[in-house]
Amino acid sequence: MLKKISLLVLSLAPHLFYAESNDSTSYLAEVEVVTNLKERKFIEELPLSANTFSMTQIENINSSSTKDLTSFVPNFHLPEYGSQMTSSIYVRGFGTRIDQPVVGMIVDNIPVLNKNAFDTDLFDLQRAEFLRGPQGTLYGRNTMCGLINIYTLSPFSYQGTRLNLDYSTANTFKIKASTYQNPSQKFAYSIAANMLHTNGYFYNQYNDDLCDPSNSITLRNRLMWRPKTSLSIENTISANLLRQGGYAYGLILDGNTQPVNYNDECHYNRLSLQEGIVLKKKLKKMDLSSVTSYQFLDDDMLLDNDFLPQSIFTLNQAQKEHVITEEVVFLSNTQNKIWSWKSGLYGFYKYNRMSAPVTFKEDGINQLILSNANKGIQSAFPEDRLDIAEKQFAVNSDFTIPTFGIAAYHQSEFNVGKWTFTTGLRVDYEKDKMSYANETDIHYIFTLLMKDYKSLSCTMNGETEQAYFEVLPKISIQYNFNDHNHLYAYAAKGYKAGGFNTQIFSDILQNKLKNDIMHDLGMRFDGMGNETYNTDEAISYKPEYNWTYEIGGHFSWLDKQLTTNMSLFYIDCRNQQLTVFPKGKNTGRMMTNAGKSKSLGSEISILYSHKNILLNGAYGYTHATFTEFDDGNHSYNGNFIPYSPLNTASIQAQYTFYINKKIVDKLTVIADWKGTGKIYWDEANSVEQSFYSLLGSSIIVQKDKFQLKGWCKNIGGADYNTFYFVSMGNSFCQKGKPRQIGVSIKYEF
């Protein structure tokens, strides 16, 4: 029966698991149907835009993270910069650099709530799905632009042991080992481990050493028990340990990017744990599923926050976060009738303890605090000055942030002839609270009035909270020509949660310290510096909302050898969240709600698979602009939204030679091209990254269960930027990775 189901999957979704004819060495002799708990249909049957990748496709392009896959998805952009904490996802014109993402992520039906854990080592993936457009009705917060679904290899699908060794440029090596066992028809388990090391790709001129080395290890254990045909219980626990440099930001002078050159250490360290229990029960008139998870994140980011060779200031942000989630899904089993439905209840609790001290060093004290003050003082009293005794001091910031959310949702589907009508509604309630304690102590002297240094303590303590109630509707209509050809249209609302600006407190307290010194002296000097923002407004930001309207279709020709997905969309966004740096030589950064914006565009994906040939192409165009955005100094109405590319494109061609000789069974040649751009780097659209191309290739030789692969990324050594920002009045950018060449060995037994 399982083999019959496997054949059905292959016939209905050739782009999920494409079969290679005459391939007697394929290790997936049986393909188990991997399903989403909230869907009975395959993705190509749903009224939405999506791209999926099979295990073979993922491994053939030498993918080890979502970054490698998103470059083949139209209007999906996940740039690689900073560290594995900082990369953000941009979809159809929208995304943010910090805090809440615009896309949700689910691994083996377990939601990943913190964006800091999105970029982790992925291996032994059975399938990856990238859904575009709001998924808020079924998935809620932070899925306003899409969803990433990851399914790791199931021990009920495959039994055996897999070993993989990979060595490439920058002394980069990966070691993967996993075993999948099925002792009985009712029980299966897997144990998997992945280790990665790289020396890094970018030199820090200050110490003539690589600034972005990385070491990580990931462990995963999966237990699957099926005591009855109507009941299954699954437990997955995974852990990731990461020790990483990074932040290869070079100063831009006279339009030219300088080498990375900063004097203080930068790193990102992370320990993440995820435990999930998935229970599925078939009842008489419905299927019941329960997903319970516990997630722990302990990460630590240390930055030379000025990214210059001077000793100005550093930031050390460390957090410990505990998350508990629970979701119960009810799915009708009357899908062959006129009406089918799905309902669910969801709740989560997140508790975060964070510290984010900013340490001002000697150059920073002089440039950021004393310089302007002494200019004003010495204009009236040339022989006198304000001075601080400390060569460095810390502005300590500690936060406790509990977040609680509950939701209920329902979606009904009506089948009338060839028409399918879907309506859905979700109600979300979320409450966030933040307690903060900020303090710094210094000793200062004003030589006009004082003979010795005086102690001064500056504190700012308090708490704030916010709550919001969201209603997320969806309606769609689809015309089904047959099982493989559909036209659809939908309208749906999505939202991205609000939050707190923890990284602005050091700047607020720095300005408060300046004013406290003047108040302590009973005087004030122009040029001493004041807050450039309203403190009460600066410490929090509101949710972001959008309405998406989309029409599209899924089509299949040539006896299902050629499949095409296409769509047109329009997005109306309110309260868009943007990361900004206060003007001048301030030290913090904050999220702000930028008013209104819109995005319209198109997408097309084409897959041709026949015998020895596989051709895959994708193109996305996005025209995303501000409709109302004025920062108080400039109006950016009509300007493009920064950081999101206008165009994304990819082509992949694969040809397999079936040799069937004593030495070689088959030889596979793969070539791919990816293009991205233009990307504007600021709201004024004054700085940009033009369209750039990356070429890649692989050659795979296979004999029985042994595989040897040679591969290359960025063959032409393209010079391009992945990130740009302005801080303290200075402009910085990070270059993309150079050419990478590697070899991989895989063996299964």
C-alpha positions as MATLAB code, in Angstrom:
seq = 'MLKKISLLVLSLAPHLFYAESNDSTSYLAEVEVVTNLKERKFIEELPLSANTFSMTQIENINSSSTKDLTSFVPNFHLPEYGSQMTSSIYVRGFGTRIDQPVVGMIVDNIPVLNKNAFDTDLFDLQRAEFLRGPQGTLYGRNTMCGLINIYTLSPFSYQGTRLNLDYSTANTFKIKASTYQNPSQKFAYSIAANMLHTNGYFYNQYNDDLCDPSNSITLRNRLMWRPKTSLSIENTISANLLRQGGYAYGLILDGNTQPVNYNDECHYNRLSLQEGIVLKKKLKKMDLSSVTSYQFLDDDMLLDNDFLPQSIFTLNQAQKEHVITEEVVFLSNTQNKIWSWKSGLYGFYKYNRMSAPVTFKEDGINQLILSNANKGIQSAFPEDRLDIAEKQFAVNSDFTIPTFGIAAYHQSEFNVGKWTFTTGLRVDYEKDKMSYANETDIHYIFTLLMKDYKSLSCTMNGETEQAYFEVLPKISIQYNFNDHNHLYAYAAKGYKAGGFNTQIFSDILQNKLKNDIMHDLGMRFDGMGNETYNTDEAISYKPEYNWTYEIGGHFSWLDKQLTTNMSLFYIDCRNQQLTVFPKGKNTGRMMTNAGKSKSLGSEISILYSHKNILLNGAYGYTHATFTEFDDGNHSYNGNFIPYSPLNTASIQAQYTFYINKKIVDKLTVIADWKGTGKIYWDEANSVEQSFYSLLGSSIIVQKDKFQLKGWCKNIGGADYNTFYFVSMGNSFCQKGKPRQIGVSIKYEF';
ca = [
       0.000    0.000    0.000;
       2.836    2.379    0.886;
       4.401    1.930   -2.542;
       1.087    2.745   -4.200;
       0.890    5.929   -2.170;
       4.460    6.731   -3.182;
       3.569    6.420   -6.851;
       0.600    8.696   -6.308;
       2.871   11.328   -4.750;
       5.225   11.139   -7.706;
       2.425   11.505  -10.228;
       0.731   14.369   -8.441;
       3.822   16.332   -7.492;
       6.791   15.754   -9.791;
       8.519   18.800   -8.390;
       8.390   17.327   -4.875;
      10.163   14.074   -5.609;
      11.380   13.882   -9.177;
      12.229   10.376  -10.288;
      15.294    9.487  -12.298;
      14.588    6.673  -14.699;
      16.845    3.622  -14.578;
      18.062    4.763  -11.160;
      18.466    1.446   -9.410;
      20.625    2.984   -6.674;
      18.096    5.427   -5.248;
      18.110    5.021   -1.480;
      14.491    6.162   -1.119;
      12.922    2.945   -2.322;
       9.738    4.033   -0.596;
       8.589    7.612   -0.138;
       6.320    8.162    2.793;
       3.741   10.897    2.386;
       4.972   13.765    4.553;
       1.972   15.896    5.424;
       1.289   19.164    7.125;
      -0.997   18.679   10.116;
      -3.298   21.406    8.807;
      -3.627   20.247    5.192;
      -4.868   17.158    3.401;
      -3.972   18.385   -0.053;
      -0.636   18.699   -1.781;
       0.729   22.204   -2.042;
       0.178   22.484   -5.790;
      -3.555   21.960   -5.167;
      -3.844   24.898   -2.755;
      -4.719   28.497   -3.726;
      -1.304   29.972   -2.943;
       2.207   30.510   -4.316;
       4.799   28.003   -3.183;
       8.056   26.297   -4.127;
       9.079   22.897   -2.849;
      12.366   21.023   -2.854;
      12.884   17.281   -2.615;
      15.739   15.656   -0.753;
      17.596   14.971   -3.987;
      17.311   18.582   -5.114;
      18.440   19.916   -1.735;
      21.535   17.722   -1.659;
      22.404   18.204   -5.331;
      22.761   21.969   -4.877;
      24.908   21.356   -1.778;
      22.462   23.133    0.483;
      23.127   23.279    4.205;
      20.795   26.118    5.220;
      17.684   27.967    4.103;
      19.947   30.621    2.527;
      21.009   28.159   -0.161;
      17.404   27.291   -1.020;
      15.777   30.719   -0.927;
      17.914   31.914   -3.827;
      15.898   29.533   -6.043;
      12.541   30.895   -4.791;
      11.058   33.946   -6.559;
      10.755   37.094   -4.435;
      12.365   35.319   -1.472;
      15.610   36.937   -0.314;
      17.721   35.830    2.644;
      21.022   37.741    2.495;
      24.116   36.402    4.214;
      25.796   39.008    6.375;
      26.853   39.670    9.950;
      26.314   36.354   11.680;
      23.727   33.596   11.871;
      21.810   35.865   14.232;
      21.469   38.882   11.973;
      20.409   37.647    8.547;
      16.806   38.574    7.816;
      14.242   37.350    5.315;
      12.667   39.665    2.731;
       9.618   38.525    0.804;
       7.726   40.526   -1.824;
       9.290   43.775   -0.646;
       8.927   43.365    3.113;
      11.251   42.299    5.905;
      13.128   43.640    8.910;
      16.709   43.446   10.103;
      15.963   42.869   13.788;
      13.246   41.417   15.989;
      10.093   39.995   14.393;
      10.352   38.263   10.978;
       7.800   38.504    8.156;
       7.979   34.735    7.609;
       7.295   31.908   10.038;
       9.342   28.731   10.235;
       8.194   25.235   11.176;
      10.476   22.203   11.489;
       8.770   18.795   11.664;
       5.516   20.535   12.651;
       7.231   22.423   15.521;
       7.090   26.245   15.212;
      10.360   28.150   15.703;
       9.419   31.359   17.505;
      12.716   33.253   17.667;
      14.260   34.531   14.442;
      17.713   34.125   15.985;
      17.277   30.354   15.637;
      16.100   30.398   11.996;
      19.584   30.191   10.508;
      20.860   26.858   11.726;
      22.455   23.821   10.110;
      19.862   21.837    8.165;
      20.682   18.310    7.018;
      18.910   15.137    5.964;
      15.912   17.129    4.812;
      13.145   15.108    3.197;
      11.333   18.173    1.915;
      11.369   21.961    2.188;
       8.419   24.199    1.332;
       8.442   27.962    0.828;
       4.961   29.486    0.922;
       4.483   33.108   -0.130;
       1.633   35.365    0.883;
      -0.133   35.704    4.260;
      -0.506   32.470    6.190;
      -1.975   34.241    9.209;
      -5.350   32.496    9.257;
      -3.781   29.111    9.990;
      -0.427   30.159   11.471;
      -0.932   33.577   13.054;
       1.766   36.017   14.111;
       4.773   36.769   11.926;
       3.564   34.886    8.848;
       2.293   37.975    7.022;
       4.475   37.266    3.977;
       4.897   33.510    4.060;
       5.977   30.337    5.783;
       8.957   27.973    5.621;
       8.087   24.328    6.251;
      10.983   21.955    6.875;
      10.604   18.163    7.093;
      13.585   16.066    8.105;
      14.014   12.493    6.942;
      11.635   10.073    8.639;
      12.905    6.690    9.891;
       9.663    5.217    8.560;
      10.712    6.432    5.080;
      14.303    5.294    5.070;
      16.323    2.766    7.021;
      20.082    2.769    7.011;
      23.118    4.824    7.934;
      24.392    7.862    6.042;
      27.874    9.370    6.201;
      28.903   12.589    4.456;
      32.215   14.471    4.349;
      32.583   17.853    2.663;
      35.698   20.009    2.269;
      35.834   23.393    0.559;
      37.396   26.842    0.351;
      38.463   28.596    3.588;
      39.345   25.267    5.176;
      35.640   24.588    5.496;
      34.620   21.069    6.351;
      31.331   19.442    7.265;
      30.865   16.014    8.783;
      27.401   14.453    8.856;
      26.458   11.101   10.292;
      22.991    9.691   10.803;
      21.242    6.393   11.279;
      17.569    5.574   10.667;
      16.189    2.372   12.092;
      12.802    0.670   11.980;
      12.899   -2.238   14.488;
       9.200   -2.939   14.018;
       6.230   -1.761   12.016;
       5.130    0.281   15.004;
       8.372    1.918   16.072;
      11.183    3.774   14.335;
      13.958    6.094   15.450;
      16.792    8.184   14.094;
      19.952    9.737   15.494;
      21.736   12.394   13.456;
      24.714   14.696   13.956;
      26.243   17.470   11.879;
      29.495   19.334   12.521;
      30.766   22.347   10.594;
      33.995   24.341   10.732;
      35.301   27.193    8.599;
      38.280   29.490    9.004;
      36.254   32.310    7.456;
      36.394   34.405    4.299;
      37.140   37.981    5.413;
      40.288   39.414    6.993;
      40.303   42.054    9.697;
      43.056   44.467    8.751;
      43.512   45.557   12.359;
      44.919   42.225   13.553;
      45.585   40.616   10.143;
      43.374   37.675   11.032;
      40.136   36.229    9.713;
      37.160   37.824   11.441;
      34.448   35.271   10.583;
      35.514   31.764   11.676;
      32.663   29.484   12.656;
      32.227   26.193   14.480;
      28.918   24.461   15.053;
      27.503   21.092   15.967;
      23.890   19.979   15.671;
      22.366   16.835   17.187;
      18.909   15.441   16.481;
      17.021   12.463   17.859;
      13.618   11.396   16.573;
      11.332    8.700   17.995;
       8.188    7.639   16.131;
       5.632    5.236   17.586;
       2.502    3.990   15.842;
       0.744    1.641   18.250;
      -2.407    1.656   16.081;
      -3.241    2.656   12.547;
      -5.346    5.432   14.075;
      -2.698    6.736   16.470;
       0.862    8.013   16.142;
       3.174    9.722   18.613;
       6.381   11.446   17.611;
       9.084   13.007   19.757;
      11.879   15.097   18.290;
      14.662   16.739   20.248;
      17.409   18.776   18.645;
      20.284   20.885   19.900;
      22.611   23.332   18.183;
      25.842   24.783   19.552;
      27.437   27.625   17.592;
      30.635   29.603   18.120;
      31.076   32.202   15.402;
      32.922   35.359   14.490;
      31.472   37.563   11.786;
      30.351   41.127   11.168;
      32.720   41.691    8.269;
      31.661   45.313    7.829;
      33.953   47.631    5.905;
      33.867   51.426    6.098;
      32.913   53.247    2.899;
      35.128   56.245    2.082;
      34.701   58.335   -1.072;
      32.489   55.650   -2.553;
      35.048   52.870   -2.007;
      34.684   50.031    0.490;
      37.674   49.745    2.797;
      38.906   46.446    4.275;
      37.336   45.272    7.507;
      39.209   47.148   10.224;
      38.040   47.130   13.843;
      39.973   46.706   17.080;
      37.570   44.975   19.481;
      36.325   41.396   19.314;
      33.092   40.491   17.549;
      31.354   37.152   17.997;
      28.035   35.369   18.122;
      27.605   32.322   20.364;
      24.415   30.299   20.574;
      22.994   27.255   22.295;
      19.506   26.293   21.195;
      17.358   23.355   22.251;
      14.032   22.257   20.843;
      11.818   19.488   22.138;
       8.537   18.657   20.436;
       5.835   16.040   20.818;
       3.379   15.504   17.969;
       0.325   13.344   18.542;
      -2.069   12.333   15.750;
      -5.341   10.546   16.360;
      -7.901    9.487   13.757;
     -11.455    9.755   15.020;
     -14.702    8.809   13.334;
     -15.488   12.199   11.789;
     -12.248   14.101   12.231;
      -8.504   13.870   12.747;
      -7.084   15.298   15.950;
      -3.508   16.523   16.243;
      -1.636   17.993   19.165;
       1.749   19.726   18.992;
       3.547   20.539   22.224;
       6.993   22.114   22.258;
       9.609   23.556   24.565;
      12.320   25.781   23.142;
      15.383   27.227   24.830;
      17.724   29.834   23.378;
      20.897   31.040   25.062;
      22.799   33.381   22.799;
      25.446   36.041   23.170;
      26.394   38.728   20.651;
      29.507   40.855   21.196;
      30.116   43.742   18.806;
      32.764   46.356   18.247;
      29.747   48.533   17.619;
      31.601   51.343   15.865;
      33.387   48.860   13.509;
      36.412   51.185   13.467;
      40.012   50.817   14.716;
      39.316   53.422   17.419;
      38.190   52.408   20.919;
      34.727   53.970   20.826;
      32.140   51.541   22.193;
      31.106   47.885   22.294;
      27.765   46.121   22.731;
      27.316   42.777   24.458;
      23.761   41.477   24.079;
      23.035   38.188   25.849;
      19.707   36.517   26.394;
      18.166   33.381   27.812;
      14.745   32.624   26.408;
      12.290   29.877   27.324;
       9.269   29.169   25.110;
       6.353   26.792   25.550;
       3.821   26.275   22.750;
       0.713   24.172   22.461;
      -1.565   23.718   19.470;
      -4.541   21.443   18.945;
      -5.781   20.949   15.374;
      -9.136   19.468   14.341;
      -9.363   18.370   10.711;
     -12.522   16.980    9.158;
     -12.225   13.697    7.285;
     -15.068   14.516    4.910;
     -12.804   16.014    2.270;
     -14.567   14.198   -0.556;
     -17.864   15.868    0.267;
     -19.079   19.370   -0.457;
     -17.883   20.787    2.861;
     -14.635   20.184    4.701;
     -13.143   22.202    7.538;
     -10.268   22.682    9.928;
     -10.155   24.373   13.310;
      -7.533   24.920   15.938;
      -6.496   26.398   19.256;
      -3.015   27.765   19.849;
      -1.165   29.257   22.789;
       2.394   30.198   23.671;
       4.357   31.676   26.537;
       7.782   33.194   26.063;
      10.036   34.401   28.873;
      13.167   36.331   27.979;
      15.912   37.616   30.277;
      18.283   39.896   28.410;
      21.283   42.030   29.268;
      22.732   44.490   26.772;
      25.519   46.583   28.317;
      27.196   49.160   26.099;
      30.785   49.937   27.120;
      32.067   53.395   26.210;
      35.820   53.405   25.743;
      38.341   56.227   25.755;
      37.771   57.465   22.202;
      34.018   57.109   22.622;
      33.994   59.123   25.845;
      35.907   61.900   24.134;
      33.996   61.879   20.842;
      30.450   61.132   21.972;
      30.261   62.798   25.394;
      33.027   65.333   26.014;
      33.764   66.774   22.576;
      30.657   68.906   22.043;
      30.459   69.838   25.711;
      34.014   71.159   25.809;
      33.529   73.117   22.605;
      30.729   74.994   24.289;
      32.593   75.390   27.570;
      35.852   76.555   26.048;
      34.142   79.090   23.837;
      33.380   80.938   27.083;
      36.140   79.607   29.369;
      39.166   78.677   27.225;
      41.216   77.320   30.135;
      38.526   75.030   31.555;
      37.008   71.739   30.566;
      34.677   68.927   31.500;
      36.412   65.573   32.019;
      35.524   62.015   33.064;
      37.960   60.018   35.191;
      37.145   56.594   33.735;
      38.980   55.407   30.633;
      35.924   53.272   29.992;
      32.555   52.733   31.633;
      29.523   50.560   31.015;
      25.942   51.614   30.477;
      24.194   48.559   31.875;
      20.788   47.525   30.545;
      18.834   44.555   31.853;
      15.426   43.459   30.631;
      12.777   40.934   31.561;
      10.292   40.373   28.742;
       7.432   37.887   29.180;
       5.078   37.436   26.211;
       1.813   35.543   26.203;
      -0.470   34.738   23.267;
      -3.578   32.683   22.521;
      -5.476   32.140   19.282;
      -8.431   30.292   17.790;
      -9.050   29.742   14.088;
     -11.398   28.073   11.650;
     -11.329   27.527    7.895;
     -14.078   26.020    5.760;
     -13.790   24.723    2.201;
     -16.759   24.263   -0.126;
     -16.521   22.190   -3.325;
     -19.162   22.970   -5.941;
     -18.464   21.220   -9.231;
     -15.077   22.439  -10.437;
     -15.132   25.373   -8.023;
     -13.596   25.482   -4.553;
     -14.472   28.301   -2.147;
     -12.504   28.841    1.056;
     -13.192   31.167    3.968;
     -11.210   31.408    7.153;
     -10.877   33.511   10.280;
      -8.372   33.652   13.106;
      -8.479   35.702   16.296;
      -5.210   36.343   18.115;
      -4.593   37.973   21.467;
      -1.078   38.851   22.570;
       0.296   40.683   25.577;
       3.913   41.817   25.996;
       5.499   43.269   29.088;
       8.987   44.641   29.646;
      10.703   45.516   32.894;
      13.942   47.428   32.453;
      16.787   48.452   34.737;
      19.471   50.745   33.313;
      22.314   52.346   35.189;
      25.794   53.783   34.857;
      28.283   55.332   37.279;
      31.048   57.809   36.461;
      33.329   60.330   38.113;
      33.515   63.744   36.457;
      35.135   67.136   36.985;
      34.366   70.618   35.690;
      37.611   72.504   36.271;
      35.932   75.926   36.446;
      33.971   74.981   39.574;
      35.559   71.816   40.947;
      38.954   70.779   42.281;
      38.325   67.038   42.372;
      36.267   64.393   40.584;
      32.699   63.867   41.727;
      30.701   60.647   41.574;
      27.506   60.611   39.525;
      25.012   57.753   39.144;
      22.494   57.781   36.345;
      19.595   55.328   36.378;
      16.429   54.659   34.421;
      14.143   51.926   35.687;
      10.570   51.082   34.889;
       8.214   48.842   33.030;
       5.876   49.048   30.094;
       3.397   46.735   28.436;
       1.253   46.502   25.354;
      -1.510   44.187   24.198;
      -3.274   43.744   20.900;
      -6.195   41.775   19.577;
      -5.975   40.701   15.930;
      -8.626   39.431   13.538;
      -7.169   37.704   10.477;
      -9.671   36.808    7.735;
      -9.068   35.021    4.454;
     -11.222   34.271    1.432;
     -10.263   32.431   -1.750;
     -11.835   31.006   -4.883;
     -10.302   28.356   -7.121;
     -11.327   26.813  -10.429;
     -10.066   23.248  -10.890;
      -9.675   22.222  -14.515;
      -8.500   18.835  -13.226;
      -6.259   17.496  -10.461;
      -3.190   19.282  -11.861;
      -4.468   22.557  -13.320;
      -5.966   25.317  -11.217;
      -6.733   29.031  -11.283;
      -7.162   30.859   -7.993;
      -7.669   34.247   -6.377;
      -7.583   35.209   -2.727;
      -7.531   38.083   -0.248;
      -5.973   37.626    3.190;
      -4.749   39.667    6.124;
      -1.512   39.109    8.000;
       0.331   40.784   10.833;
       3.745   40.984   12.419;
       3.881   41.358   16.189;
       5.014   44.511   17.928;
       7.837   44.618   20.447;
      10.355   46.637   22.420;
      13.473   48.527   21.338;
      16.040   47.169   23.788;
      18.994   48.451   21.757;
      17.970   52.114   22.082;
      18.282   52.263   25.881;
      22.043   52.834   25.863;
      21.516   55.887   23.684;
      18.706   57.186   25.874;
      20.809   56.736   29.014;
      23.861   58.315   27.381;
      21.833   61.427   26.616;
      20.365   61.361   30.118;
      23.888   61.170   31.539;
      24.892   64.321   29.654;
      21.875   66.195   30.935;
      22.359   64.889   34.496;
      25.908   66.255   34.528;
      24.648   69.681   33.509;
      21.790   69.512   35.995;
      24.233   68.486   38.724;
      26.300   71.562   37.906;
      23.201   73.738   37.866;
      23.866   74.938   34.333;
      23.478   74.030   30.692;
      25.653   74.447   27.621;
      24.391   74.461   24.056;
      25.923   71.615   22.132;
      25.910   69.295   25.117;
      23.415   67.124   23.276;
      19.825   66.149   23.854;
      17.586   63.225   23.027;
      16.663   63.149   19.366;
      13.464   61.176   19.992;
      10.599   60.824   22.428;
      11.671   58.240   25.007;
       8.188   56.867   25.682;
       7.601   56.360   21.975;
      11.094   55.030   21.268;
      11.069   52.055   23.640;
       8.274   50.163   21.857;
       6.782   49.698   18.415;
       3.399   48.551   17.154;
       2.376   45.544   15.051;
       2.634   45.704   11.267;
      -0.339   44.722    9.093;
      -0.940   43.894    5.466;
      -3.705   42.861    3.125;
      -2.592   40.735    0.175;
      -4.609   40.248   -2.997;
      -3.357   37.561   -5.354;
      -4.381   35.738   -8.509;
      -2.464   32.807   -9.899;
      -2.469   29.284  -11.169;
      -0.802   25.875  -11.189;
      -0.553   24.142  -14.546;
       0.792   20.857  -15.860;
       1.514   19.867  -19.474;
       3.206   17.134  -21.490;
       1.848   14.335  -19.369;
       2.964   16.142  -16.180;
       6.559   16.487  -17.371;
       6.217   20.280  -17.427;
       4.721   22.173  -14.480;
       4.248   25.918  -14.118;
       3.205   28.112  -11.208;
       2.485   31.806  -11.696;
       0.939   34.649   -9.729;
       0.239   38.376   -9.624;
      -0.051   40.110   -6.253;
      -0.809   43.440   -4.636;
      -0.004   44.147   -0.969;
      -1.287   47.051    1.109;
       0.811   47.468    4.272;
       0.146   49.637    7.334;
       2.451   50.516   10.245;
       5.437   49.013    8.449;
       8.313   48.282   10.831;
      11.704   49.655    9.796;
      15.058   49.616   11.580;
      16.526   53.114   11.960;
      19.571   54.660   13.589;
      19.115   58.020   15.368;
      20.762   60.841   13.483;
      24.276   62.018   14.210;
      26.804   60.213   16.387;
      24.279   58.327   18.465;
      24.895   54.715   19.410;
      21.555   52.894   19.458;
      19.184   51.537   16.869;
      15.455   51.142   17.018;
      12.415   49.818   15.234;
       9.866   52.360   14.101;
       6.491   52.154   12.384;
       6.909   53.850    9.024;
       3.367   54.616    7.959;
       2.008   53.021    4.806;
       3.504   51.163    1.869;
       2.451   48.997   -1.048;
       3.923   46.241   -3.156;
       2.880   44.768   -6.453;
       4.607   42.164   -8.525;
       4.620   38.836  -10.274;
       6.157   35.386   -9.958;
       6.652   32.391  -12.187;
       8.252   28.999  -11.586;
       8.778   26.358  -14.277;
       9.951   22.783  -13.904;
      10.611   20.335  -16.728;
      11.522   16.767  -15.805;
      11.880   14.001  -18.389;
      14.153   10.973  -18.337;
      17.712   12.281  -17.895;
      16.861   15.988  -17.940;
      15.752   18.369  -15.214;
      15.253   22.088  -15.903;
      14.102   24.451  -13.205;
      13.544   28.201  -13.525;
      12.050   30.932  -11.359;
      11.575   34.682  -11.656;
      10.066   37.231   -9.297;
       9.513   40.953   -9.702;
       8.591   43.252   -6.814;
       7.748   46.956   -6.958;
       7.502   47.899   -3.267;
       7.263   51.593   -2.353;
       6.319   53.872    0.519;
       2.956   55.575    0.154;
       3.167   57.530    3.421;
       6.489   57.850    5.240;
       7.900   61.057    6.699;
      10.608   60.822    9.365;
      10.134   64.448   10.390;
      12.914   65.694    8.143;
      12.169   64.134    4.766;
       9.241   62.618    2.944;
      10.005   59.293    1.284;
       6.640   58.892   -0.399;
       7.058   56.982   -3.668;
      10.550   55.708   -2.832;
      11.393   52.009   -2.959;
      11.435   50.100    0.336;
      15.081   49.357    1.178;
      16.815   45.975    1.509;
      14.394   44.022   -0.681;
      15.445   43.240   -4.291;
      13.343   44.345   -7.240;
      14.216   41.169   -9.180;
      15.080   37.613   -8.212;
      15.800   34.994  -10.866;
      17.285   31.512  -11.106;
      17.870   28.765  -13.650;
      19.041   25.256  -12.894;
      19.852   22.598  -15.481;
      20.655   18.983  -14.687;
      21.549   16.083  -16.948;
      22.225   12.515  -15.840;
      24.270    9.999  -17.822;
      23.372    6.417  -16.905;
      26.586    4.496  -17.475;
      25.972    1.278  -15.520;
      29.594    0.144  -15.632;
      31.703   -1.571  -13.000;
      33.228    1.706  -11.850;
      30.310    4.150  -12.291;
      26.545    3.746  -12.305;
      25.719    7.299  -13.301;
      27.190   10.757  -13.774;
      25.119   13.876  -13.077;
      26.093   17.364  -14.264;
      24.359   20.401  -12.745;
      24.704   24.091  -13.577;
      22.813   26.977  -12.034;
      22.547   30.750  -12.319;
      21.065   33.114   -9.760;
      20.424   36.816  -10.212;
      19.404   39.404   -7.613;
      18.816   43.163   -7.656;
      18.526   46.043   -7.756;
      18.535   46.590   -3.983;
      18.219   50.060   -2.457;
      20.016   50.423    0.854;
      18.258   53.451    2.337;
      14.867   55.108    2.397;
      16.143   57.983    0.248;
      17.187   55.465   -2.459;
      20.545   57.232   -2.641;
      22.661   54.072   -2.310;
      22.065   50.825   -4.174;
      23.374   47.404   -5.116;
      22.911   46.837   -8.825;
      21.706   43.518  -10.242;
      24.337   40.811   -9.788;
      24.722   37.222  -10.992;
      26.123   34.118   -9.315;
      27.063   30.955  -11.205;
      27.321   27.504   -9.675;
      27.950   23.953  -10.821;
      28.230   20.389   -9.559;
      29.433   17.077  -10.947;
      28.187   13.968   -9.167;
      29.551   10.460   -9.683;
      27.662    7.575   -8.113;
      28.398    3.892   -7.730;
      25.956    1.801   -5.728;
      25.606    3.726   -2.475;
      28.840    5.679   -2.788;
      28.720    9.215   -4.180;
      31.492   11.676   -5.035;
      30.612   15.284   -5.819;
      32.662   18.266   -6.885;
      31.009   21.668   -6.706;
      31.625   25.383   -7.088;
      29.689   28.471   -6.015;
      30.163   31.999   -7.391;
      32.312   30.636  -10.181;
      32.957   34.071  -11.659;
      33.977   35.594   -8.331;
      31.247   38.239   -8.495;
      31.894   41.333   -6.360;
      28.689   42.458   -4.677;
      27.349   43.725   -1.357;
      24.965   41.783    0.850;
      24.369   44.533    3.426;
      24.728   48.285    3.940;
      24.002   50.541    6.900;
      24.870   53.887    8.446;
      25.953   54.218   12.076;
      27.380   57.244   13.892;
      27.342   59.071   10.584;
      29.580   56.438    8.928;
      28.567   54.131    6.082;
      29.456   50.427    6.106;
      28.804   47.399    3.920;
      29.582   43.703    3.805;
      30.760   41.935    0.690;
      29.303   38.663   -0.529;
      31.342   35.499   -0.220;
      34.025   34.933   -2.867;
      34.369   31.877   -5.103;
      34.001   28.598   -3.200;
      35.161   25.205   -4.469;
      34.504   21.966   -2.663;
      34.316   18.201   -2.798;
      31.812   15.934   -1.018;
      31.818   12.219   -0.301;
      28.667   10.374    0.719;
      28.206    6.753    1.627;
      25.118    4.836    2.735;
      24.874    1.399    4.243;
];
